[in-house]
Structure formats: structure tokens, C-alpha cells
């Protein structure tokens, strides 16, 4: 009986991880850009950083850590501004990146997958309002984590991380299939479009949040 319940929680966690990862926001675009400009592993590790940050906020939401959520809610406008600022800087960096120099640098130094992982992890953490997305999802699934049942919490949060990672492996794998078709000139313009897209999406998200009063 407990095994069936644990598997059910794991499955719900995987579905939740997929649900929050599939919408292709700025960080999704970044993962694809790194895959095309560098390699598949770079994109996967970048996606895993996003998945771990999402799992962290899911942990906060699942345990109902109200003091953290109240703090986030109180200062939400500042968190939104910080998140917007970080994403704009990220967009500018991608826009100005030179694919020729990047390729030469990675051939000389190799790709730091830890750096790929940490950058997306920290950028995702800069938007703690994600915790309320998980509050809504957990409410619809009737999921409440309890400190007295650590295995249940592990299955749920682990499932969210697995679901998110599955999505990033799939989407970056698809991008990797076509990365060799891009010429240097195409990569140059792709960086321009992607960088501008990240900035536009960040600004639009911020305006929508302010309009809805979230």
C-alpha cells in the first residue's frame, strides 16, 4: 500500500516537473542557445540547474513554509525587479556574444558544466515568485508534504526534479540534432534574436504580472 502511494507521489511529481518546465521562457531559450553554441551536455546541465531551483521552491511550497512565502509576498515587487534585471543582463550578454570566439574558447578551455548548472540555478532562484505556482499546483493535486513523512516528500520533490530534467534532456537533445546545420553567420544572428527574445519575454512577463497585480 505504501509502495503504491509512493509511486503515485513520484508520478505526480514527474507530471508537475514537466508542467512547470514545458512553457519555454527565457531560461528555456538559454538552454537551447547553449546547446546550439556549445554542445548537448551544456544545455542539459543548464536545464538541470533550472530543475533543481524549481524543486527547491516546490519544497518550500509543499511544506507550507509560510514565513518564507509571506516574506516573498511582502517584497514581491523587489523580487520581480531583481528577476527582470537579471534576465535583461542575460539577454544583453547573449545578444553581444560572438559565436566564433565562443567556439574557440570552448575548444581551448572546454565547457564548464558546473558553471552552466550554477548560472541557470541562480537565475531561476532570482524569481522566488515561482513558489506560488507550486502552491497552486499542489493545491490542485491535494499534495501536502509533512516533515514526519520524509520519504513521501523525497518522492514528490524527486519526481519534480526528474520530470524537469526529462524535459530538458528532450528539448536540448532535439536542438542538438540540428546544431551542426548552423553556420557561424547563422549562430551570430541566432544569438542576436535569442538575446533580444529573452529581454522582450522578461519585460512582457513583468508587465503582465504588474497588470494582474500578482
N, C-alpha and C positions, 0 to 999 in steps of 0.2 A: 504493500500500500504506500509506504513511504517512498519506495523507488519510483512508483508511478507518479507520485506528487512531485518528486524532484525532477523527473524527466519533463513533466508538464511545465514546471517553472523554468527549466532550461530552454524549452521550446518557446515559451512566451518571451523570455529574454532575447533569444535569437531574433524573433519577429520584431521586437522593439528596437534592437540594434539596427536591423535592416530599415525599419520605418524612419528612423531619425537620420540615417546615412544617405538614403536614396536621393532626397532633394539635393540637387547639385548646386551648392552655394559656392562662395569664394574659395573655401578650402578644398572643395572637391575639384575645382578648376586648377588650383595649385598642384594637387596630386597628379592630375593629368599632365600639367605642364612639366613637372619634374620627370615624369615617365618619358615624355617625348624628348626633352632636352638632355636627360641623363640616361636612366635605364629603369627597367621594371622594378627592381629592388628599391630604388629611391622612392618611387611612387607608392609602393606597398608600405614601406616604413613610415612614410609621411601619413598615409591613411591610418596606420595603427596608432599614430600619435593622436589623431582625431578620435579614434575609437576609445582610447584609454581615457581621454578627457571627458568624453560623453559618459563613460562608465563611472567616472568619479562623480559627476553631477547626478547620475542615476542613483548612486549610493546615498548621496545627501537627500535626494527626494524620497527614496524608498524607505529610509529610516525616519523620515519626517523630522529632520533636524531643523526645527522651526527657528531657532536662534540664528542659524546661518541664512535661512531663506528670508527671515524678517530683515536681516542686515542688507541682503541683496536687494530686497524690495524697497527699503528705505532710500538706498543710494543708487537706484536703478538707472537714473539719468546719467550719473557719472560713469557707471559701468558701460552704458551704451556709448558714451562719448569716447571712452578709452578703447572699446572694441572697434568703433568706427575709425579712430586714429590709427590703430594698429593695422587694420585692413587697408586703409589708404596708403600707408607706408609700404605695405606688402605689394599693393598694386603698382606703386611707383617703381619699386625695386624690380618687379617682373618686367614692367614696361621698358625700363632702361637697360635690362640685361642683354648682353651681347652673346649670342649662341656660339660664335666662333671661339671667343675667349673662354666660355664655359666648358666647351668640349676639350680645348687644350688643357685647361686647368684640371679637369677630371681625368684626363689621360696621364697627366703628370703626377697628381696627388691622389687620385682615386676619389670615390664618393664616400663621405662620412654619413653612414646610415643613422648613426646615433644623433647627429645634428639634424638630419631630415626629420627624425622622430620627435626630437625635443622642440623644434620650431613650431610644428603643427600642434603639438600638445599644448604649448604655452599660448599660442594664438587662440586656440579653442577655449582655453581656460579664461582668456580675457573677456569672454562673453558668458558670465555666470547666469544670465537670464535663462540659459538652456535648462536650468534646474526645474523651471516651471513647466517646461514642455514635458519633462518626465513625470512631474506631479499629475498632469492631465492624463498622460498615457497610463500611469499606474492606477489612477482612479477608474479609468475605463476598464482596465483589466482586473480591478479589485485586488491589487497586489500591495501588501503592507509588509515590509521587512521588519524583522524583530531581532534584537541583539541576542535573545535567548535561543534563536534558531540560526546559528551561523552558516550551516550547510545550505539552508534554503536561500539565504542571502547570496552565498557564493554561487549557487546555481543560476540565480536570476541575473546578477551582475556579470558573472562569467558568460552567460548567454548573450547579454547585450554586447560585450566586447567581441565575442565570436561572430555575432551577426554583423556588426560593423566591419570587422576585419574581412569577413567573407565578401562583403560588398566591395571593399577597396581592392581586394585581390582580383575580383572580377573586372571592375571598371578599368583599373590600371593595366590588367592583362590585355583587355581589348584595345586600349590605347597603344600598348607596346607592339601589337601586331602590325600597326601601321606607322610606327615611329621611323622606320627605315625609308619610308616613302617621302619623308620631308627633306627638302634641300635646305642648305644653310639660309638661303634667302627666305624660304617659306617659314623656317623657325624664327627668323628675325621678325617677320610680320606677325607670326603667331604670338610671340611674346608681347608685341605691341597691343594686339587685340585682347589677349588674355589679361594683361595688366590693366588695360582700360576697363575691361569687363568686371574685374574684381572691384575696382573703385566704384563703378556705377552700381553694381549689386549692393555693395556696402551702404552707399548713400541711400538707395531706394529702400532697403530694409530699415534703415534708421528713420526715414520719413514715414514709412508705414507704421512703425512702432509708435512714433510720436502722434500720428493722426488717430490711431486707435486708442491711444492713451495707455499702452501696455508698459 
